[in-house]
Amino acid sequence: MELRQLKYFLAVAEESNFTRAAERVHISQPGISAQIRQLEHDLGATLIDRSGRSAGLTAVGEVAFGHARAVLDAVEALRHAVDEMNGLVRGRLVVGMVTACTVEPLFEALSTFHLAYPGVEIGLVEDDSDRLVQRVREGDVDLALIGAAGRAPEDLDGHEVISEPIVAAVPPGHPLAARAADGVTLAELCVHPLICLPTGTGIRTVLDQVSAARGLTPTVSLGAAAPDAVMRLAERDLGVAVLSASMVAGRPGLVTVPLTDADTPAVLALVAAPAKSPALRELLAHCRESFAAPGTGARESFAAPGTGARDDDTSDGQRRINGKRQRSPSGARSAGGGGGVSAAPC
């Protein structure tokens, strides 16, 4: 029995005609007839009823039809799996990340993936979060590390790495520094000139959204693509820095002031299109492993379900701000470093 005979048998059964079946599989009519007879001889049963004007299935042929279809489907699945693996070792992936936002676990994941699959070419692009999301949707970027307001876009597969509030940061002599213990409202914040990341970044989106929800229009007098630059400007009293909590935690020369009514968190997430190549699935697996490694502080949000800490636990990689536990990965930093753990949503 040969696979081609099963293919010819299905063609005759579906066309109910030897001539049309022969045309469909690009073989002569005598050739397909001979192959069907050989199949029937091998099975010891007649599969095709040739007594009428059309070629119908016998009772045995009806049973054989389903099995023949299953065999050919299995062969096709095998070929597809092999083709996918061939693509895995020879493919190309484009990874996007927010400009000037450096997250060490992502680089570690790229490194371990490259060691495992050296034949896969990796391209790295930088852009703001909004454009990276659009490029993932359009297929120009396979995987992107983005900042977002509240959660990753629902139409993409998102893997949350960090979720934490935005805060204000000011030098010790600033009027808001005295409010570090209790925090300030957005209305109190917005009377001051602000320094923030550009439009299109996750943190800026959070600031704009929570302010607009309260009828406020923040005055962003200075902007910089790198969180470290935002903090350096604030240290020189050129405005109030608005960043995520872990970016400014422990930063020398700045006092962190919680924003009591900024209730939308800034999120750092990996996003990819729902349809994934084998190479992309493998890279995502490396990312999960890298972000879940001890010392990153991201295990609770990024590991597989059931592997994180209990809700009533507070690990060393977490802090409490306004009474809420916050994730603060120590393995990720904004460009330029800083006094504290700054990995956060860019």
Beta strands, then each sheet from edge to edge (+ up, - down):
strand 1: 48-49
strand 2: 56-57
strand 3: 92-98
strand 4: 101-103
strand 5: 121-127
strand 6: 143-149
strand 7: 157-164
strand 8: 166-170
strand 9: 194-196
strand 10: 220-223
strand 11: 240-244
strand 12: 255-258
strand 13: 266-272
strand 14: 318-321
strand 15: 324-327
strand 16: 332-334
sheet 1: 1+ 2-
sheet 2: 5+ 3+ 6+ 13- 7+
sheet 3: 4+ 16-
sheet 4: 10+ 9+ 11+ 8- 12+
sheet 5: 14+ 15-
end
